[in-house]
Amino acid sequence: MKDASGKRRGQLDSTALDRLPLHPGMCAECRFLEIQASKRSAFARCGRSDFDDRFRRYPPLPVYRCAGFEQAAAPPPQGDPQRSE
């Protein structure tokens, strides 16, 4: 599933997180985080709420504890800065 920026869950960049009024806490590292954004506002949405009713769709931020937290996959490397030519 994709978020408002067109990226898949767990592949958010710092620009998407900067749109939120508050840092989302541990949600920033969670694979289920989706950023729902418009021109004027942005919200952190929990994708886990789609299939697990124990989780709020839009949790109060920042989140410090969450039983459904799963670490997002690390983004692929952006090239080798040590590469010599």
DSSP file (Angstrom, degrees, kcal/mol; ACC not computed):
  #  RESIDUE AA STRUCTURE BP1 BP2  ACC     N-H-->O    O-->H-N    N-H-->O    O-->H-N    TCO  KAPPA ALPHA  PHI   PSI    X-CA   Y-CA   Z-CA
    1    1 A M              0   0    0      0, 0.0     8,-1.5     0, 0.0     2,-0.3   0.000 360.0 360.0 360.0 145.2    0.0    0.0    0.0
    2    2 A K  B     -A    8   0A   0      6,-0.2     6,-0.2     1,-0.1     2,-0.1  -0.726 360.0-135.8-105.5 153.6    1.2    3.5   -0.8
    3    3 A D    >   -     0   0    0      4,-2.8     3,-1.9    -2,-0.3    33,-0.1  -0.285  43.9 -82.4 -92.8-174.3    1.1    6.6    1.3
    4    4 A A  T 3  S+     0   0    0     31,-1.8    32,-0.1     1,-0.3    -1,-0.0   0.752 128.6  57.0 -63.8 -24.6    0.1   10.1    0.1
    5    5 A S  T 3  S-     0   0    0     30,-0.3    -1,-0.3     2,-0.2     3,-0.1   0.496 118.3-110.3 -85.2  -1.8    3.6   10.8   -1.2
    6    6 A G  S <  S+     0   0    0     -3,-1.9     2,-0.3     1,-0.3    -2,-0.1   0.501  78.3 126.0  88.2   3.9    3.3    7.7   -3.4
    7    7 A K        -     0   0    0      1,-0.1    -4,-2.8    -5,-0.0    -1,-0.3  -0.671  64.1-109.0 -95.7 152.0    5.9    5.7   -1.5
    8    8 A R  B >   -A    2   0A   0     -2,-0.3     3,-1.7    -6,-0.2    -6,-0.2  -0.368  50.0 -79.8 -71.8 156.7    5.3    2.3   -0.1
    9    9 A R  T 3  S+     0   0    0     -8,-1.5    -1,-0.1     1,-0.3    23,-0.1  -0.233 118.5  26.1 -53.1 143.4    5.0    1.9    3.7
   10   10 A G  T 3  S+     0   0    0     23,-0.7    -1,-0.3    20,-0.3    22,-0.1   0.486 101.9  88.4  81.1   2.3    8.3    1.8    5.5
   11   11 A Q    <   +     0   0    0     -3,-1.7     2,-0.2    20,-0.1    -3,-0.1  -0.127  54.3 140.9-122.8  36.6   10.0    3.9    2.8
   12   12 A L        -     0   0    0     16,-0.1     2,-0.2    21,-0.1    21,-0.0  -0.477  39.0-144.7 -78.5 149.2    9.3    7.4    4.1
   13   13 A D    >>  -     0   0    0     -2,-0.2     4,-1.6     1,-0.1     3,-0.5  -0.617  31.0 -99.6-106.2 173.2   11.9   10.1    3.8
   14   14 A S  H 3> S+     0   0    0      1,-0.2     4,-2.1    -2,-0.2     5,-0.1   0.775 119.1  64.0 -65.0 -25.6   12.6   12.9    6.3
   15   15 A T  H 3> S+     0   0    0      2,-0.2     4,-0.7     1,-0.2    -1,-0.2   0.914 102.9  47.8 -63.8 -42.3   10.7   15.3    4.1
   16   16 A A  H X4 S+     0   0    0     -3,-0.5     3,-0.9     1,-0.2     4,-0.4   0.916 112.7  48.5 -64.3 -42.8    7.5   13.4    4.6
   17   17 A L  H >< S+     0   0    0     -4,-1.6     3,-1.3     1,-0.2    -1,-0.2   0.839 103.4  62.1 -66.2 -32.5    8.1   13.3    8.4
   18   18 A D  H 3< S+     0   0    0     -4,-2.1    -1,-0.2     1,-0.3    -2,-0.2   0.717  92.4  66.0 -66.5 -20.2    8.8   17.0    8.4
   19   19 A R  T << S+     0   0    0     -3,-0.9    -1,-0.3    -4,-0.7    -2,-0.2   0.719  82.3  94.2 -73.9 -20.3    5.3   17.7    7.3
   20   20 A L  S <  S-     0   0    0     -3,-1.3    23,-0.1    -4,-0.4    17,-0.0  -0.463  78.2-134.3 -73.0 143.9    3.9   16.3   10.5
   21   21 A P  S    S+     0   0    0      0, 0.0     2,-0.3     0, 0.0    -1,-0.1   0.796  92.1  25.8 -68.3 -26.7    3.1   18.9   13.2
   22   22 A L  S    S-     0   0    0     -5,-0.1    -2,-0.0     3,-0.0    -3,-0.0  -0.945  95.2 -98.8-130.7 152.6    4.8   16.7   15.8
   23   23 A H        -     0   0    0     -2,-0.3     3,-0.1     1,-0.1     4,-0.1  -0.555  34.2-134.3 -66.5 136.4    7.5   14.0   15.5
   24   24 A P    >   -     0   0    0      0, 0.0    39,-1.6     0, 0.0     3,-1.3   0.433  28.8-144.5 -78.3   3.7    5.7   10.7   15.5
   25   25 A G  B >  S-b   63   0B   0      1,-0.3     3,-1.6    37,-0.2     4,-0.2  -0.504  74.4  -3.1  71.3-135.4    8.0    9.0   18.0
   26   26 A M  G >  S+     0   0    0     37,-2.8     3,-1.5     1,-0.3     4,-0.3   0.694 122.1  76.7 -68.8 -16.3    8.6    5.3   17.3
   27   27 A C  G X  S+     0   0    0     -3,-1.3     3,-1.5    36,-0.3     6,-0.3   0.806  80.7  71.3 -60.1 -27.9    6.1    5.4   14.4
   28   28 A A  G <  S+     0   0    0     -3,-1.6    -1,-0.3     1,-0.3    -2,-0.2   0.773 104.8  38.8 -59.7 -25.4    8.9    7.1   12.4
   29   29 A E  G <  S+     0   0    0     -3,-1.5    43,-2.9    -4,-0.2     2,-0.3   0.367  95.6 107.8-104.3   2.5   10.7    3.8   12.3
   30   30 A C  B X   -C   71   0C   0     -3,-1.5     3,-1.1    -4,-0.3   -20,-0.3  -0.610  65.8-140.2 -90.7 141.1    7.7    1.6   11.9
   31   31 A R  T 3  S+     0   0    0     39,-2.9   -20,-0.1    -2,-0.3    -1,-0.1   0.669 100.7  59.1 -70.7 -15.4    6.9   -0.2    8.6
   32   32 A F  T 3  S+     0   0    0     38,-0.3    15,-2.8   -23,-0.1    -1,-0.2   0.502  76.0 118.1 -92.6  -3.9    3.1    0.5    9.0
   33   33 A L  E <   -D   46   0D   0     -3,-1.1   -23,-0.7    -6,-0.3     2,-0.4  -0.426  38.6-179.2 -66.5 132.4    3.5    4.3    9.2
   34   34 A E  E     -D   45   0D   0     11,-2.3    11,-3.5    -2,-0.2     2,-0.7  -0.995  20.3-141.5-127.5 138.4    1.7    6.2    6.4
   35   35 A I  E     -D   44   0D   0     -2,-0.4   -31,-1.8     9,-0.2     2,-0.7  -0.902  12.0-163.3-100.8 118.4    1.7   10.0    6.0
   36   36 A Q  E     +D   43   0D   0      7,-2.7     7,-2.5    -2,-0.7     2,-0.4  -0.905  23.6 172.8 -99.6 116.3   -1.6   11.3    4.9
   37   37 A A  E     +D   42   0D   0     -2,-0.7     5,-0.2     5,-0.2     2,-0.2  -0.938  21.4 175.2-133.1 148.7   -1.0   14.8    3.6
   38   38 A S        -     0   0    0      3,-2.9   -34,-0.0    -2,-0.4    -2,-0.0  -0.651  56.7 -80.7-128.1-170.9   -2.8   17.6    1.8
   39   39 A K  S    S+     0   0    0     -2,-0.2     3,-0.1     1,-0.2    -2,-0.0   0.852 127.9  28.7 -63.3 -33.1   -1.7   21.2    1.0
   40   40 A R  S    S+     0   0    0      1,-0.1     2,-0.3     0, 0.0    -1,-0.2   0.663 122.5  22.9-105.7 -19.3   -2.5   22.4    4.5
   41   41 A S        -     0   0    0      2,-0.0    -3,-2.9   -21,-0.0     2,-0.3  -0.934  50.5-156.6-147.5 166.9   -2.1   19.4    6.9
   42   42 A A  E     -D   37   0D   0     -2,-0.3     2,-0.3    -5,-0.2    -5,-0.2  -0.994   9.9-168.0-147.0 144.7   -0.4   16.1    7.4
   43   43 A F  E     -D   36   0D   0     -7,-2.5    -7,-2.7    -2,-0.3     2,-0.6  -0.975  23.9-125.2-134.8 146.2   -1.3   13.1    9.7
   44   44 A A  E     -D   35   0D   0     -2,-0.3     2,-0.4    -9,-0.2    -9,-0.2  -0.837  32.6-165.8 -90.1 119.9    0.4   10.0   10.8
   45   45 A R  E     -D   34   0D   0    -11,-3.5   -11,-2.3    -2,-0.6     2,-0.8  -0.895  17.3-133.6-111.0 136.6   -1.8    7.0    9.9
   46   46 A C  E >   -D   33   0D   0     11,-3.0     3,-1.1    -2,-0.4     4,-0.2  -0.797  12.2-166.6 -90.3 111.1   -1.3    3.5   11.3
   47   47 A G  G >  S+     0   0    0    -15,-2.8     3,-1.4    -2,-0.8     4,-0.3   0.728  84.6  69.8 -68.3 -22.1   -1.5    1.0    8.4
   48   48 A R  G >> S+     0   0    0      1,-0.3     3,-1.5     2,-0.2     4,-1.3   0.780  84.2  71.1 -65.8 -25.4   -1.8   -1.8   10.9
   49   49 A S  G <4 S+     0   0    0     -3,-1.1    -1,-0.3     1,-0.3    -2,-0.2   0.691  81.6  74.4 -65.2 -17.1   -5.2   -0.5   11.9
   50   50 A D  G <4 S+     0   0    0     -3,-1.4    -1,-0.3    -4,-0.2    -2,-0.2   0.808 117.1  13.7 -64.0 -29.5   -6.5   -1.8    8.5
   51   51 A F  T <4 S+     0   0    0     -3,-1.5     2,-0.4    -4,-0.3    -2,-0.2   0.399 123.3  59.7-129.0   0.3   -6.4   -5.4    9.7
   52   52 A D    ><  -     0   0    0     -4,-1.3     3,-1.6     3,-0.1    -1,-0.2  -0.916  58.2-161.8-137.0 109.1   -6.0   -5.2   13.5
   53   53 A D  T 3  S+     0   0    0     -2,-0.4    -4,-0.1     1,-0.3    -1,-0.1   0.548  82.2  78.5 -69.1  -7.3   -8.7   -3.4   15.5
   54   54 A R  T 3  S+     0   0    0     -6,-0.1     2,-0.4     2,-0.1    -1,-0.3   0.674  86.4  72.6 -72.2 -15.0   -6.5   -3.0   18.5
   55   55 A F  S <  S-     0   0    0     -3,-1.6     2,-0.2    -7,-0.2    -3,-0.1  -0.841  82.2-124.5-110.7 137.7   -4.7    0.0   16.8
   56   56 A R        -     0   0    0     -2,-0.4   -10,-0.3     1,-0.1    -7,-0.2  -0.526  14.8-134.5 -76.1 140.9   -6.0    3.4   16.2
   57   57 A R  S    S+     0   0    0      1,-0.3   -11,-3.0    -2,-0.2    -1,-0.1   0.917 103.0  23.7 -61.4 -44.1   -6.0    4.7   12.7
   58   58 A Y  S    S-     0   0    0    -13,-0.2    -1,-0.3    -9,-0.1   -13,-0.2  -0.809  88.3-160.9-123.4  88.4   -4.6    8.1   13.7
   59   59 A P        -     0   0    0      0, 0.0   -15,-0.2     0, 0.0     2,-0.2  -0.323  29.3 -97.8 -70.6 150.8   -2.8    7.6   17.0
   60   60 A P        -     0   0    0      0, 0.0    -4,-0.0     0, 0.0     0, 0.0  -0.465  60.9 -89.4 -64.7 137.5   -2.0   10.5   19.3
   61   61 A L  S    S+     0   0    0     -2,-0.2     2,-0.1     2,-0.1   -36,-0.1  -0.739  98.3  38.4-104.1 150.8    1.6   11.7   18.7
   62   62 A P  S    S-     0   0    0      0, 0.0     2,-0.5     0, 0.0   -37,-0.2   0.601  72.4-156.4 -81.1 153.8    4.3   11.1   19.8
   63   63 A V  B     +b   25   0B   0    -39,-1.6   -37,-2.8     1,-0.1   -36,-0.3  -0.847  19.9 170.0 -96.8 125.7    4.0    7.3   20.3
   64   64 A Y        +     0   0    0     -2,-0.5     2,-0.4     1,-0.3    -1,-0.1   0.647  68.8  29.3-107.6 -22.8    6.4    5.9   22.8
   65   65 A R        +     0   0    0      0, 0.0    -1,-0.3     0, 0.0     2,-0.3  -0.999  60.8 165.0-139.1 139.5    5.1    2.3   23.1
   66   66 A C    >   -     0   0    0     -2,-0.4     3,-1.2    -3,-0.1   -11,-0.0  -0.879  27.7-155.9-157.3 122.4    3.3    0.2   20.6
   67   67 A A  T 3  S+     0   0    0     -2,-0.3    -1,-0.1     1,-0.2   -12,-0.0   0.697  98.5  53.3 -69.4 -19.1    2.6   -3.6   20.7
   68   68 A G  T 3  S+     0   0    0    -14,-0.1    -1,-0.2     2,-0.0   -36,-0.1   0.349  76.9 134.1 -99.4   7.3    2.3   -3.6   16.9
   69   69 A F    <   +     0   0    0     -3,-1.2     2,-0.4   -39,-0.1   -42,-0.1  -0.326  26.9 177.0 -61.3 132.4    5.6   -1.9   16.1
   70   70 A E        -     0   0    0     -2,-0.0   -39,-2.9     0, 0.0   -38,-0.3  -0.985  35.1-111.7-135.3 127.6    7.7   -3.5   13.3
   71   71 A Q  B     -C   30   0C   0     -2,-0.4   -41,-0.2   -41,-0.2     2,-0.1  -0.296  33.9-120.4 -57.9 132.7   11.0   -2.0   12.2
   72   72 A A        -     0   0    0    -43,-2.9   -62,-0.1     1,-0.1    -1,-0.1  -0.412  34.8 -95.6 -70.4 151.0   10.8   -0.6    8.7
   73   73 A A        -     0   0    0      1,-0.1    -1,-0.1    -2,-0.1     0, 0.0  -0.400  44.6-104.4 -65.3 143.5   13.2   -2.0    6.1
   74   74 A A        -     0   0    0      1,-0.1    -1,-0.1    -2,-0.1   -63,-0.0  -0.464  40.2-107.5 -67.3 139.6   16.4    0.0    5.7
   75   75 A P        -     0   0    0      0, 0.0    -1,-0.1     0, 0.0     3,-0.1  -0.348  41.8 -95.6 -65.6 150.7   16.4    2.1    2.5
   76   76 A P        -     0   0    0      0, 0.0    -3,-0.0     0, 0.0     0, 0.0  -0.326  51.5 -88.6 -64.5 150.8   18.7    0.8   -0.2
   77   77 A P        -     0   0    0      0, 0.0     3,-0.1     0, 0.0    -3,-0.0  -0.258  28.5-136.9 -60.1 147.4   22.1    2.5   -0.4
   78   78 A Q        -     0   0    0      1,-0.4     2,-0.1    -3,-0.1     0, 0.0  -0.093  66.0 -60.8 -96.2  33.2   22.3    5.6   -2.5
   79   79 A G        -     0   0    0      3,-0.0    -1,-0.4     2,-0.0     3,-0.1  -0.384  68.9 -67.9 107.9 168.9   25.6    4.7   -4.2
   80   80 A D    >   -     0   0    0     -2,-0.1     3,-1.4     1,-0.1    -1,-0.0  -0.855  34.1-169.4-102.4 107.6   29.1    4.2   -2.8
   81   81 A P  T 3  S+     0   0    0      0, 0.0    -1,-0.1     0, 0.0    -2,-0.0   0.704  88.9  57.4 -69.2 -16.5   30.6    7.3   -1.3
   82   82 A Q  T 3  S+     0   0    0     -3,-0.1     2,-0.1     2,-0.1    -2,-0.0   0.427  77.4 128.7 -89.6  -0.2   34.0    5.5   -1.1
   83   83 A R    <   -     0   0    0     -3,-1.4     2,-0.4     1,-0.1     0, 0.0  -0.335  45.0-155.3 -62.7 130.1   34.1    4.7   -4.8
   84   84 A S              0   0    0      1,-0.1    -2,-0.1    -2,-0.1    -1,-0.1  -0.844 360.0 360.0-107.4 145.6   37.3    5.7   -6.5
   85   85 A E              0   0    0     -2,-0.4    -1,-0.1     0, 0.0    -2,-0.0   0.384 360.0 360.0-115.3 360.0   37.6    6.5  -10.2
